Every structure is written in C-alpha cells, then in structure tokens.
C-alpha cells in the first residue's frame, strides 16, 4: 500500500502513544489521511483541515439514529468519567454547532455539511426550557423531550455563548432563524441576568452579568465578557437606529465595567468579582476570583478591538494589546527543543481544554485586524496547529498539546472530550476566514 493510502504514522518516539490511543480512537478509514494541500492557498488549506477534523468528530460524537450527542468519542461507554454523565449539554452541543458553522462558511454549497449543521441547530431544542413565562432559555442539561427541559437550571454564560454561535450561523447562512433566536436570548439574559444593583460607594449602577439563576452575589467574566460581544455583533448587523444605539450603549457599558473591575494592573483578567449586599439594592465590591483562564482574557480583547473599529478611539486598541500581551506571557509553556515560533497554551480548565484557548485566539484574531502584534500571536497559533497536524495527526484527531504531542496514558489524550476536539476545527475555520499575513 502506498503512503498516501495509509494513516499518517506518528513520529517514532510517539509510536507507543499511538498503540495506546488505538484502543479508544475509532478507526476512521480514509479520514485518517492528512489533507493533501498541494496547490491550495493557506486559507483553502485551513478550511480543508478544519473540515476533515469536523467530519471525524461528527461521526464519533453524534448518533443521529438515537438523536443523541455524546461528550466524548467513547459515546455511552462506562470508561467515561464525568460529573455530568455521558450526554452532551448545551455548551458541548453549541460548540459542535460552532465548529460546523465555522467550516460551512467556506463550503456553503456542501449539502451534506449543511444538513449536519441544520441537525445540530435543531438538536439545541433538547435544551429549551419548558417555562411558565414567555422567555426563551436553555437549560444546563438535556430535557426528556425537545422544548421540555427543566426551568430554573439556567447558566447565563451558556445563553451568551449560544447567541454568539447563532450570530456566526446568521453571518454564514443569512438565515433569519438564527437572528430571531439571538434576539429572544438577549431579551431573557438582559431581563434576568443583567445586574442592576447599585455600587454603594459610587452610587452608580454596577452593570455586569451574573453567572446564573439565582443570583449568588458573583458577577463572572464568562457571561459578562461574552455579552459585550453579543451586543456589538448585533450592532454591526442591525439597521434599526433605536436598537443600534442600545446595542452600542450596552457594549460600551459592559466593557467599562470589565476595564474598571476585571482587568488587573498586570493585564490579566479576573474570573469575576463577588459583590456582597449592603442593604436593599446597594452592594459593595468584594473579593476577586483570581483563577485565570485564557477564555476570560480573550473576550475583552475582542470587545476592545470591536469598539476601536466602531469609534476609532486608540485607547481601546492599546488596552487590547496589554491584555493580549499578558495572556501570551502567562498562559504559554516552555517549548524548548521544538522549532522556534511555536507556542503551547496551558489547559486551565480540564473540562474545556483548548476551547478556552480558542476564545483567546479569537481575541487575537480581532486584534490582528488592526495591530501587527496581534498578527504575531495569530501566526504562532497557525504554525502550532500546523505542526500538530503535520506531525501528530492520528485517526482523525490532534493531541491536546499541539507542540509536544500525544501523552501516553493521559486521560485527555486517551479519551477525547468534545470541547478539546472542536477547538482546532473552529480555529482552522477562523484562520481560513480572517487569514494571517
């Protein structure tokens, strides 16, 4: 058999890893082959590689016959150890939809791909709550039937992320169904998640978003950062002057909260802040949660870059650079002994893997549209993804560590969680869309 007809072999030091992985990574036939990129532009190559990774993930995680999506590529296996079981939740499902949309953008006439994206969009209805009010909200777990998920199991950061994914879906397809749902989600999160408490010291509205229901005194970046970008994305596509003014006002207001309270002097971004109640509707600033995540640094970089594009005010760009530089310094690990110019980011949240890194990367991409420093960070990720693909691509997957490769016996390489798997798909899709000089 010629080399072009067999799975790409791992480098010799990693062969033992491959033997271990063979027990859990499924046989993928022709999908094992790395994409041949002769004659393709870099954008076409990025799209082709992302598409190949997406197709393998879809085969392994989605069971259309049973109408179920799994958290890992082992499906319902007892080997899967997760606090939330084996069935994917709204975050996992939306991330897979995000990946499909990122690739559909480059293959708009691929009917098979479009069908898969439509299936994932409809599957999100398993998480729609059966509510006693007229809000649209997604529960944290799948309900017994579509539109029958339990009311009260609500994470506002899930809603915000779903809205962002639907925005991408609207841009990629132009289908009104995505935009209609974004506006419904926004109404729910703004009415129920936006914190209108008063800062006892300044007398001003605090102006950020809580993590979920009920409010427990914590305003987290996971919701607040995403919601700023939801508003600014809607600002970019609406023609209604009243809505446009509201979206910009909210985007600016939320970013002002983030820069005042969450962005620290080092440029790192806190995970959130506790606001203890003083009396009535008055609250005082409390302790910062200083658990740093790539995700939290990524969203304000993106917000600041968007506000710079809208207003032309240079200080937004300077703040984005400070946050990006801090993230690049804090989250990367030593890759001595590997080719220069490669970066490997820490996994700061085990259940999310490089989905968090993907969020930081999207911040870099927006910065790169206006700043050469951002282009450097994007190029590093492009080169590192390609290094992983060219050296470690195995049975349709990339390792968790893009530079140092597969680790024998490590659970996050042996059992591929969906959030780990979709991250390079989305990044390749984004790279194909935005490009890098």
URCOR-V459207 format. One record per residue. D_LAST is the distance of its C-alpha to the last C-alpha in Angstrom with 1 decimal. Layout:
# URCOR-V459207
D_LAST ; D_LAST
This chain:
# URCOR-V459207
38.3 ; 35.2 ; 32.2 ; 30.3 ; 33.0 ; 33.2 ; 31.3 ; 28.8 ; 30.8 ; 29.9 ; 29.7 ; 33.3 ; 33.4 ; 32.4 ; 34.9 ; 37.4 ; 35.0 ; 34.5 ; 38.2 ; 38.5 ; 35.8 ; 37.4 ; 40.2 ; 38.1 ; 35.0 ; 36.3 ; 36.4 ; 33.8 ; 34.7 ; 32.0 ; 29.5 ; 29.6 ; 27.7 ; 24.0 ; 22.0 ; 21.9 ; 18.4 ; 19.4 ; 18.3 ; 15.9 ; 12.3 ; 10.2 ; 10.9 ; 14.5 ; 14.8 ; 13.8 ; 16.4 ; 18.9 ; 18.8 ; 19.2 ; 22.0 ; 23.8 ; 23.9 ; 25.1 ; 27.9 ; 29.2 ; 29.4 ; 31.1 ; 33.7 ; 34.4 ; 34.6 ; 35.9 ; 39.5 ; 40.0 ; 43.7 ; 44.5 ; 42.1 ; 40.7 ; 37.3 ; 37.5 ; 35.7 ; 35.2 ; 35.1 ; 38.8 ; 39.9 ; 43.3 ; 44.0 ; 46.1 ; 43.6 ; 41.4 ; 42.1 ; 40.8 ; 42.6 ; 41.8 ; 42.9 ; 41.1 ; 40.4 ; 37.0 ; 37.1 ; 35.2 ; 32.2 ; 31.9 ; 32.4 ; 30.1 ; 27.3 ; 28.0 ; 28.0 ; 24.7 ; 23.3 ; 25.0 ; 23.7 ; 20.1 ; 20.6 ; 23.0 ; 20.3 ; 18.9 ; 22.5 ; 24.6 ; 27.3 ; 27.8 ; 31.3 ; 31.7 ; 28.6 ; 29.7 ; 33.1 ; 31.9 ; 29.9 ; 33.1 ; 35.2 ; 33.2 ; 33.5 ; 37.2 ; 37.6 ; 36.6 ; 40.0 ; 41.6 ; 40.5 ; 41.7 ; 44.7 ; 48.1 ; 48.8 ; 51.9 ; 49.9 ; 47.6 ; 44.2 ; 41.6 ; 40.5 ; 39.3 ; 41.2 ; 39.9 ; 41.5 ; 42.5 ; 45.7 ; 48.6 ; 47.5 ; 44.9 ; 45.3 ; 47.7 ; 45.8 ; 47.7 ; 47.5 ; 46.8 ; 44.3 ; 41.4 ; 38.2 ; 36.4 ; 33.1 ; 33.5 ; 34.1 ; 31.1 ; 28.8 ; 30.5 ; 30.0 ; 26.2 ; 26.2 ; 28.3 ; 26.0 ; 23.3 ; 26.0 ; 27.0 ; 23.5 ; 23.1 ; 26.7 ; 28.2 ; 31.3 ; 33.5 ; 34.8 ; 31.7 ; 32.0 ; 35.8 ; 35.5 ; 32.9 ; 35.4 ; 38.2 ; 36.4 ; 35.5 ; 39.2 ; 40.3 ; 37.9 ; 38.5 ; 42.3 ; 42.7 ; 39.9 ; 39.2 ; 41.3 ; 43.5 ; 45.3 ; 46.1 ; 45.1 ; 48.6 ; 47.5 ; 45.5 ; 47.3 ; 44.1 ; 42.7 ; 40.5 ; 38.0 ; 36.1 ; 36.5 ; 38.6 ; 37.7 ; 40.4 ; 44.0 ; 46.2 ; 44.8 ; 45.5 ; 44.4 ; 40.8 ; 37.8 ; 34.8 ; 31.1 ; 30.6 ; 32.1 ; 31.5 ; 27.8 ; 27.3 ; 29.8 ; 28.0 ; 25.0 ; 27.5 ; 29.0 ; 25.8 ; 24.6 ; 28.0 ; 27.9 ; 24.9 ; 26.8 ; 30.4 ; 32.4 ; 35.5 ; 35.8 ; 37.9 ; 35.6 ; 32.5 ; 34.2 ; 35.2 ; 31.8 ; 30.3 ; 33.4 ; 33.1 ; 29.3 ; 30.1 ; 33.3 ; 31.8 ; 28.9 ; 31.6 ; 33.5 ; 30.6 ; 29.8 ; 33.6 ; 34.6 ; 31.9 ; 29.3 ; 31.0 ; 31.0 ; 28.9 ; 26.0 ; 27.0 ; 28.2 ; 31.7 ; 32.5 ; 34.9 ; 38.2 ; 41.8 ; 43.8 ; 47.6 ; 49.9 ; 52.3 ; 54.4 ; 54.1 ; 50.6 ; 49.8 ; 47.5 ; 46.4 ; 43.2 ; 43.7 ; 41.9 ; 38.1 ; 37.0 ; 34.9 ; 33.6 ; 29.9 ; 27.5 ; 23.7 ; 24.4 ; 26.1 ; 23.4 ; 20.8 ; 22.7 ; 23.3 ; 19.7 ; 19.0 ; 22.2 ; 21.6 ; 18.2 ; 20.0 ; 22.9 ; 20.8 ; 19.5 ; 23.2 ; 25.0 ; 22.7 ; 24.4 ; 22.4 ; 24.2 ; 22.7 ; 19.2 ; 21.0 ; 22.7 ; 19.7 ; 18.2 ; 21.6 ; 21.9 ; 18.5 ; 19.3 ; 22.7 ; 21.6 ; 19.2 ; 22.2 ; 24.9 ; 23.7 ; 22.2 ; 24.7 ; 25.2 ; 23.6 ; 25.3 ; 26.0 ; 22.8 ; 19.7 ; 17.9 ; 14.8 ; 16.3 ; 17.7 ; 20.7 ; 21.9 ; 25.6 ; 27.4 ; 29.2 ; 31.0 ; 32.5 ; 33.0 ; 29.4 ; 27.4 ; 23.6 ; 24.1 ; 24.2 ; 21.0 ; 19.4 ; 20.6 ; 19.0 ; 15.6 ; 16.0 ; 16.7 ; 13.5 ; 11.6 ; 13.7 ; 13.3 ; 9.5 ; 10.3 ; 12.3 ; 11.7 ; 9.5 ; 11.8 ; 10.9 ; 7.2 ; 9.2 ; 11.5 ; 9.4 ; 7.9 ; 11.6 ; 12.8 ; 10.8 ; 12.2 ; 15.6 ; 16.0 ; 15.4 ; 17.8 ; 20.3 ; 20.1 ; 20.5 ; 23.3 ; 25.1 ; 24.9 ; 28.6 ; 30.5 ; 27.8 ; 26.6 ; 24.4 ; 26.1 ; 26.0 ; 24.6 ; 21.3 ; 21.6 ; 25.4 ; 26.2 ; 29.4 ; 32.3 ; 35.8 ; 38.0 ; 35.5 ; 36.2 ; 32.6 ; 31.8 ; 35.2 ; 35.2 ; 32.0 ; 32.0 ; 30.3 ; 28.1 ; 26.8 ; 26.2 ; 24.4 ; 21.8 ; 19.5 ; 20.1 ; 19.0 ; 15.9 ; 15.0 ; 16.0 ; 13.9 ; 10.7 ; 11.8 ; 12.6 ; 9.8 ; 6.8 ; 3.8 ; 0.0
